[in-house]
Amino acid sequence: MSGIGGLSIANNLLANQASLNLNRNQQALGTAVDRLSSGLRINTAADDPSGLAIAESLQAQVNGFDQGAQNVQDATNAAQVAEGALSTTTDILQRIRTLAVEGASDITSTNDRTNLQDEVQQLLLEVNRISQNTNFNGQNLLDGSHAGFQQEVDVNAVVTSNADLAGGGTLIDPTQISFAATASNATVADGTIEVQVAQLNSSTQGLIVSFFNSSANTVAISTITLTAGTSAAATVVDGVTIGFGVAGTLDVGVTSFLKISQFVAAASNPNSPAFNFQSGASEGATIQVGFIDTSTSSLRIANVNLIGPAGAAGTFPNGSLAAEDSIGQIDNALQSVLAQRAQLGATIVRLQEDQSNDTTASVNLTASESAIRDLNVGAETTAYTRDQILVQVGTSVLAQANQNAQSVVSLFR
């Protein structure tokens, strides 16, 4: 500042200078008080315009990751509810399978199978109840309304039990199993084929081929005459071509089973999309989780019947074959349920990792935002003490400067 010369009455230059510095120090002291009382370095945009913009952007990310972690926790909870329900469904299917194994023995009477079927029916109703009523926050989980895309399942035939023949080889030749049409052949039904070597008469052996249709609860029986030393010609049953080994007299009584599972078309489910969970802070940071339909119809066990189709005069032939087929049907249903449980378990692991990532990102971004917005209390306390002293000294100097102008009066004495 330029020097102040002489005494002046019109302008008290010393007081003006003292007042200017006092105002500046008071303003700095007010800023320090504002920061210390709030704990923030940036309280308004004027404190640090660019810093405020960066800090608010980081805070938006922090808030997004915190809510994403909560969303992921909700998704995990929903998956655990579904997995718990599927655990109960698994127990039920295990019980039905046990009943089917009991009913598959010919020593089990028709009345016994009827009693077994009564329990099976109640258990199937419970499977449907679980499928329809399992929900999370009002959203159904296991009724197929949130299944999402489901891949097609090709028709297949699996030899579940094959008899060794006296002449070597097996009764059903696994290498000669084929389908009469494409994998999407709608005529192929769920069911079980039983092939038995029988003595047709005193000199002729043959194969009795029985096909149990799971859905229709019917049995179709055909007979193939065997020629000594040669295998029976391949035959087509329910759209499945079956080849045989060479069976003879010593093989009478042996039995083999073939389980057939029908084609199931892919389901895109445009009106039943999988759950979409917003798992991150940014647009598009989502995870999709689908829950299959676990009703008896979807699991293809609605028609499980241990009794078998009604025969002539009220008899129930092939009751054991119906129970055998039920074992295979339940096995298929168990495979579907256990696959869904495995998928849910893997999804839960993924969700937990995602939640951990959200939490870590939130902590790191909070640290970055804090470095910009939060106050360095130590440094600000030092500045506050300095400004407080300067204000006190400035107030005293201003009072002295105002007294200085009165010295002019002494010139008139």
C-alpha positions as CSV (number, residue, x, y, z in Angstrom):
1,M,0.0,0.0,0.0
2,S,1.2,3.5,-0.8
3,G,2.3,5.6,2.2
4,I,-0.1,7.8,4.1
5,G,1.2,11.3,4.5
6,G,0.2,14.1,6.9
7,L,-2.8,14.6,9.1
8,S,-6.2,14.6,7.5
9,I,-9.6,15.5,8.8
10,A,-11.7,14.8,5.7
11,N,-10.4,11.2,5.5
12,N,-9.1,9.1,8.4
13,L,-6.9,7.0,6.1
14,L,-5.4,5.0,9.0
15,A,-8.9,4.0,10.3
16,N,-10.0,3.1,6.8
17,Q,-7.0,0.8,6.3
18,A,-7.5,-0.8,9.7
19,S,-11.2,-1.3,8.9
20,L,-10.5,-2.9,5.5
21,N,-8.1,-5.5,7.0
22,L,-10.5,-6.1,9.9
23,N,-13.4,-6.8,7.5
24,R,-11.2,-9.3,5.6
25,N,-10.1,-11.1,8.8
26,Q,-13.7,-11.2,10.1
27,Q,-14.8,-12.7,6.8
28,A,-12.1,-15.3,7.0
29,L,-13.0,-16.0,10.6
30,G,-16.7,-16.5,9.6
31,T,-15.6,-19.0,6.9
32,A,-13.5,-20.9,9.4
33,V,-16.4,-21.0,11.9
34,D,-18.8,-22.2,9.1
35,R,-16.4,-25.0,8.2
36,L,-15.5,-26.1,11.7
37,S,-19.2,-26.1,12.8
38,S,-20.2,-28.2,9.7
39,G,-17.0,-30.4,9.4
40,L,-17.0,-29.7,5.6
41,R,-14.6,-27.7,3.5
42,I,-17.2,-27.2,0.9
43,N,-20.5,-25.9,2.2
44,T,-21.7,-23.9,-0.8
45,A,-20.8,-23.9,-4.5
46,A,-18.8,-20.6,-3.9
47,D,-16.4,-22.5,-1.6
48,D,-15.1,-24.7,-4.5
49,P,-17.3,-24.8,-7.7
50,S,-15.4,-27.6,-9.5
51,G,-14.8,-29.5,-6.3
52,L,-18.5,-29.4,-5.4
53,A,-19.4,-30.8,-8.9
54,I,-17.0,-33.7,-8.5
55,A,-18.0,-34.4,-4.9
56,E,-21.7,-34.5,-5.8
57,S,-21.0,-36.8,-8.8
58,L,-19.1,-39.2,-6.5
59,Q,-21.9,-39.0,-3.9
60,A,-24.4,-40.1,-6.6
61,Q,-22.3,-43.1,-7.3
62,V,-22.0,-43.9,-3.6
63,N,-25.8,-43.7,-3.1
64,G,-26.3,-45.9,-6.2
65,F,-23.9,-48.6,-5.0
66,D,-25.5,-48.5,-1.5
67,Q,-28.9,-49.1,-2.9
68,G,-27.6,-51.6,-5.4
69,A,-26.2,-53.6,-2.5
70,Q,-29.6,-53.5,-0.8
71,N,-31.3,-54.6,-4.1
72,V,-28.8,-57.5,-4.3
73,Q,-29.6,-58.5,-0.7
74,D,-33.3,-58.5,-1.6
75,A,-32.5,-60.7,-4.6
76,T,-30.5,-63.0,-2.4
77,N,-33.4,-63.3,0.0
78,A,-35.8,-64.1,-2.8
79,A,-33.5,-66.8,-4.2
80,Q,-33.2,-68.3,-0.7
81,V,-36.9,-68.4,-0.3
82,A,-37.3,-70.2,-3.6
83,E,-34.4,-72.6,-2.8
84,G,-36.1,-73.4,0.6
85,A,-39.4,-74.2,-1.1
86,L,-37.6,-76.4,-3.7
87,S,-35.9,-78.2,-0.8
88,T,-39.4,-79.2,0.4
89,T,-40.4,-80.1,-3.1
90,T,-37.3,-82.3,-3.3
91,D,-38.3,-84.1,-0.1
92,I,-41.8,-84.7,-1.5
93,L,-40.5,-86.1,-4.7
94,Q,-38.2,-88.4,-2.8
95,R,-41.2,-89.7,-0.8
96,I,-43.2,-90.3,-4.0
97,R,-40.2,-92.1,-5.5
98,T,-40.0,-94.4,-2.4
99,L,-43.8,-95.1,-2.8
100,A,-43.3,-95.9,-6.5
101,V,-40.4,-98.3,-5.6
102,E,-42.7,-100.0,-3.1
103,G,-45.5,-100.3,-5.7
104,A,-43.3,-101.6,-8.4
105,S,-43.1,-105.1,-6.8
106,D,-45.7,-107.6,-8.0
107,I,-46.1,-108.8,-4.5
108,T,-47.8,-105.5,-3.7
109,S,-51.5,-106.0,-4.1
110,T,-53.9,-103.7,-6.0
111,N,-55.4,-102.6,-2.7
112,D,-51.9,-101.8,-1.5
113,R,-51.2,-99.7,-4.6
114,T,-54.5,-97.9,-4.2
115,N,-53.4,-96.9,-0.7
116,L,-50.0,-95.8,-2.0
117,Q,-51.7,-93.8,-4.7
118,D,-53.8,-92.0,-2.2
119,E,-50.7,-90.7,-0.5
120,V,-49.1,-89.9,-3.9
121,Q,-52.1,-87.8,-4.8
122,Q,-51.9,-85.7,-1.7
123,L,-48.2,-85.2,-2.2
124,L,-48.7,-84.0,-5.7
125,L,-51.3,-81.5,-4.5
126,E,-48.7,-80.2,-2.1
127,V,-46.2,-79.8,-4.9
128,N,-48.7,-77.7,-6.8
129,R,-49.5,-75.6,-3.7
130,I,-45.8,-74.9,-3.2
131,S,-45.5,-73.9,-6.8
132,Q,-48.5,-71.6,-6.7
133,N,-48.0,-70.0,-3.3
134,T,-44.2,-69.5,-2.9
135,N,-43.7,-65.7,-3.2
136,F,-41.4,-62.9,-2.1
137,N,-42.9,-59.4,-1.5
138,G,-46.0,-60.4,-3.4
139,Q,-44.1,-61.8,-6.4
140,N,-44.7,-65.4,-7.2
141,L,-41.4,-67.3,-7.6
142,L,-42.2,-70.9,-8.7
143,D,-45.3,-70.6,-10.8
144,G,-43.4,-69.9,-14.1
145,S,-44.4,-66.2,-14.2
146,H,-40.8,-65.2,-13.9
147,A,-39.1,-68.2,-15.7
148,G,-37.4,-66.2,-18.4
149,F,-36.0,-68.1,-21.4
150,Q,-36.0,-71.9,-21.1
151,Q,-34.0,-74.1,-23.5
152,E,-35.7,-76.9,-25.4
153,V,-35.3,-80.5,-24.2
154,D,-34.9,-83.0,-27.0
155,V,-36.7,-86.3,-26.9
156,N,-34.6,-89.0,-25.5
157,A,-34.6,-92.7,-24.6
158,V,-32.5,-94.1,-21.9
159,V,-31.9,-97.7,-21.0
160,T,-32.5,-97.8,-17.3
161,S,-32.1,-101.5,-16.8
162,N,-30.7,-104.0,-19.4
163,A,-30.5,-107.8,-19.0
164,D,-27.4,-109.7,-20.0
165,L,-28.2,-112.6,-22.4
166,A,-26.9,-116.1,-22.1
167,G,-25.3,-115.9,-25.5
168,G,-23.5,-112.6,-24.8
169,G,-24.6,-109.1,-25.4
170,T,-27.7,-107.4,-23.9
171,L,-31.4,-107.7,-24.6
172,I,-31.8,-104.1,-25.8
173,D,-29.0,-103.0,-28.1
174,P,-28.1,-99.4,-27.0
175,T,-26.4,-98.7,-30.3
176,Q,-29.7,-99.4,-32.2
177,I,-31.9,-96.9,-30.4
178,S,-33.1,-94.2,-32.7
179,F,-36.1,-92.0,-33.3
180,A,-38.5,-92.3,-36.2
181,A,-38.6,-88.6,-36.7
182,T,-36.9,-85.4,-35.5
183,A,-36.2,-84.6,-31.9
184,S,-39.3,-82.4,-31.9
185,N,-41.6,-85.3,-32.9
186,A,-44.7,-84.5,-30.9
187,T,-46.0,-88.1,-31.2
188,V,-43.3,-89.3,-28.8
189,A,-44.8,-89.4,-25.3
190,D,-43.4,-89.8,-21.8
191,G,-43.4,-93.4,-20.9
192,T,-41.6,-96.7,-20.2
193,I,-40.9,-99.6,-22.5
194,E,-40.6,-103.0,-21.0
195,V,-39.0,-105.8,-23.0
196,Q,-39.3,-109.4,-21.7
197,V,-38.1,-112.7,-23.1
198,A,-41.0,-115.1,-22.8
199,Q,-41.9,-118.7,-23.7
200,L,-44.8,-118.2,-26.2
201,N,-45.6,-121.9,-26.4
202,S,-43.8,-125.2,-25.9
203,S,-41.3,-124.6,-28.7
204,T,-41.3,-120.9,-29.4
205,Q,-39.7,-118.0,-27.6
206,G,-40.5,-114.4,-28.1
207,L,-40.3,-110.9,-26.9
208,I,-43.2,-109.3,-25.1
209,V,-42.9,-105.5,-25.6
210,S,-45.1,-103.4,-23.3
211,F,-45.3,-99.6,-23.6
212,F,-46.8,-97.6,-20.7
213,N,-47.8,-94.1,-21.6
214,S,-47.3,-91.8,-18.6
215,S,-49.9,-89.2,-19.7
216,A,-52.6,-91.4,-20.9
217,N,-52.1,-94.1,-18.3
218,T,-52.4,-96.9,-20.9
219,V,-50.5,-100.0,-21.8
220,A,-49.9,-101.2,-25.3
221,I,-48.5,-104.8,-25.6
222,S,-47.0,-106.4,-28.7
223,T,-45.3,-109.8,-29.3
224,I,-42.3,-110.6,-31.4
225,T,-41.5,-114.2,-32.3
226,L,-37.8,-115.1,-31.9
227,T,-35.9,-117.2,-34.4
228,A,-33.2,-119.4,-32.9
229,G,-29.7,-117.9,-33.2
230,T,-30.8,-114.6,-34.5
231,S,-31.9,-111.3,-33.0
232,A,-35.4,-110.0,-33.3
233,A,-36.0,-107.4,-36.0
234,A,-35.9,-103.9,-34.8
235,T,-39.3,-102.6,-33.8
236,V,-40.8,-99.1,-33.5
237,V,-42.6,-98.2,-30.3
238,D,-43.9,-94.7,-29.7
239,G,-41.7,-93.3,-32.4
240,V,-38.6,-95.0,-30.9
241,T,-36.8,-97.7,-32.9
242,I,-35.4,-100.4,-30.7
243,G,-32.8,-103.0,-31.7
244,F,-32.3,-106.3,-29.8
245,G,-29.6,-108.8,-29.0
246,V,-29.8,-112.6,-29.7
247,A,-32.1,-114.2,-27.1
248,G,-32.8,-117.8,-26.6
249,T,-34.4,-120.4,-24.3
250,L,-31.9,-119.7,-21.5
251,D,-33.0,-116.1,-21.5
252,V,-36.7,-116.6,-20.8
253,G,-37.7,-114.4,-17.9
254,V,-35.1,-111.6,-18.4
255,T,-36.5,-108.1,-18.6
256,S,-35.1,-104.8,-19.8
257,F,-36.5,-101.3,-19.4
258,L,-36.3,-98.2,-21.6
259,K,-37.4,-94.8,-20.3
260,I,-38.7,-92.3,-22.9
261,S,-38.9,-88.6,-22.3
262,Q,-40.8,-86.4,-24.8
263,F,-39.6,-83.3,-26.5
264,V,-40.2,-80.0,-24.8
265,A,-40.1,-76.8,-26.9
266,A,-38.0,-73.8,-25.9
267,A,-39.9,-71.2,-24.0
268,S,-39.0,-67.5,-24.7
269,N,-41.6,-66.4,-22.2
270,P,-41.9,-62.8,-23.5
271,N,-44.8,-62.3,-21.0
272,S,-43.0,-64.0,-18.2
273,P,-39.5,-62.4,-18.1
274,A,-36.9,-63.3,-15.5
275,F,-36.5,-61.0,-12.6
276,N,-34.3,-58.0,-13.4
277,F,-32.3,-56.8,-10.4
278,Q,-30.5,-53.4,-10.5
279,S,-27.3,-54.4,-8.8
280,G,-25.0,-51.4,-9.5
281,A,-25.0,-47.7,-9.6
282,S,-25.0,-47.2,-13.4
283,E,-27.7,-47.7,-16.0
284,G,-27.6,-51.3,-17.2
285,A,-25.9,-52.7,-14.2
286,T,-28.4,-55.5,-13.8
287,I,-28.6,-59.2,-13.0
288,Q,-31.3,-61.5,-14.3
289,V,-32.6,-64.4,-12.3
290,G,-35.2,-66.8,-13.6
291,F,-37.3,-69.3,-11.6
292,I,-38.8,-72.3,-13.4
293,D,-42.4,-73.5,-13.0
294,T,-42.3,-76.4,-10.5
295,S,-46.0,-77.4,-10.8
296,T,-46.7,-81.1,-11.4
297,S,-47.7,-80.3,-14.9
298,S,-44.4,-78.6,-15.7
299,L,-42.5,-81.4,-14.0
300,R,-44.5,-83.9,-16.0
301,I,-45.6,-85.9,-12.9
302,A,-49.3,-84.8,-12.8
303,N,-50.4,-88.3,-14.0
304,V,-48.1,-90.4,-11.8
305,N,-50.2,-93.5,-11.1
306,L,-49.0,-96.5,-9.2
307,I,-52.2,-98.5,-9.9
308,G,-52.0,-98.9,-13.6
309,P,-54.8,-98.8,-16.2
310,A,-58.1,-100.6,-15.5
311,G,-58.4,-104.0,-17.3
312,A,-61.2,-106.4,-18.0
313,A,-63.7,-107.0,-15.3
314,G,-62.2,-104.3,-13.1
315,T,-58.7,-105.8,-12.9
316,F,-55.6,-103.7,-13.0
317,P,-53.0,-105.3,-15.2
318,N,-49.4,-104.0,-15.4
319,G,-49.6,-102.3,-12.1
320,S,-45.9,-102.9,-11.5
321,L,-45.1,-101.4,-14.9
322,A,-47.0,-98.2,-14.0
323,A,-45.0,-98.0,-10.8
324,E,-41.8,-98.6,-12.7
325,D,-42.7,-95.8,-15.0
326,S,-43.5,-93.6,-12.0
327,I,-39.9,-94.1,-10.7
328,G,-38.5,-92.8,-14.0
329,Q,-41.0,-89.8,-14.1
330,I,-40.0,-88.8,-10.6
331,D,-36.3,-89.2,-11.5
332,N,-36.8,-86.7,-14.4
333,A,-38.7,-84.3,-12.1
334,L,-36.0,-84.6,-9.5
335,Q,-33.4,-83.8,-12.1
336,S,-35.2,-80.6,-13.1
337,V,-35.7,-79.5,-9.5
338,L,-32.1,-80.3,-8.5
339,A,-30.8,-78.4,-11.5
340,Q,-32.9,-75.4,-10.5
341,R,-31.6,-75.6,-6.9
342,A,-28.0,-75.8,-8.2
343,Q,-28.6,-72.8,-10.4
344,L,-30.1,-70.9,-7.5
345,G,-27.2,-71.8,-5.3
346,A,-24.8,-70.6,-7.9
347,T,-26.9,-67.4,-8.3
348,I,-26.8,-66.8,-4.6
349,V,-23.0,-67.1,-4.6
350,R,-22.9,-64.6,-7.5
351,L,-25.2,-62.2,-5.8
352,Q,-23.1,-62.3,-2.6
353,E,-20.0,-61.4,-4.7
354,D,-21.9,-58.6,-6.3
355,Q,-23.0,-57.2,-3.0
356,S,-19.4,-57.4,-1.7
357,N,-18.3,-55.5,-4.9
358,D,-21.0,-52.8,-4.3
359,T,-20.0,-52.3,-0.7
360,T,-16.3,-52.1,-1.6
361,A,-17.0,-49.6,-4.4
362,S,-19.1,-47.5,-2.0
363,V,-16.4,-47.4,0.6
364,N,-13.7,-46.4,-1.9
365,L,-15.9,-43.7,-3.6
366,T,-16.8,-42.3,-0.2
367,A,-13.1,-41.9,0.6
368,S,-12.6,-40.1,-2.7
369,E,-15.6,-37.8,-2.0
370,S,-14.4,-37.2,1.5
371,A,-11.0,-36.1,0.3
372,I,-12.7,-33.3,-1.7
373,R,-15.5,-32.2,0.5
374,D,-14.5,-32.9,4.1
375,L,-12.6,-30.4,6.2
376,N,-9.0,-30.8,7.4
377,V,-9.8,-29.9,11.0
378,G,-6.2,-29.5,12.1
379,A,-5.3,-27.0,9.4
380,E,-8.7,-25.1,9.8
381,T,-8.3,-24.9,13.5
382,T,-4.9,-23.2,13.0
383,A,-6.5,-20.8,10.6
384,Y,-9.3,-20.1,12.9
385,T,-7.0,-19.2,15.8
386,R,-4.9,-17.0,13.5
387,D,-8.0,-15.1,12.2
388,Q,-9.4,-14.8,15.7
389,I,-6.2,-13.1,16.9
390,L,-6.1,-10.8,13.8
391,V,-9.7,-9.8,14.4
392,Q,-9.0,-8.9,18.0
393,V,-5.8,-7.0,17.1
394,G,-7.6,-5.3,14.2
395,T,-10.4,-4.1,16.5
396,S,-7.8,-2.6,18.8
397,V,-5.9,-1.0,16.0
398,L,-9.1,0.5,14.5
399,A,-9.9,2.0,17.9
400,Q,-6.5,3.6,18.0
401,A,-6.7,4.9,14.5
402,N,-10.0,6.6,15.3
403,Q,-8.2,8.3,18.2
404,N,-5.4,9.5,16.0
405,A,-7.5,12.0,14.2
406,Q,-8.2,13.9,17.5
407,S,-4.5,14.9,17.6
408,V,-5.4,17.6,15.0
409,V,-7.1,19.6,17.7
410,S,-3.8,20.1,19.6
411,L,-2.6,22.2,16.6
412,F,-5.1,25.0,17.7
413,R,-3.8,25.3,21.1
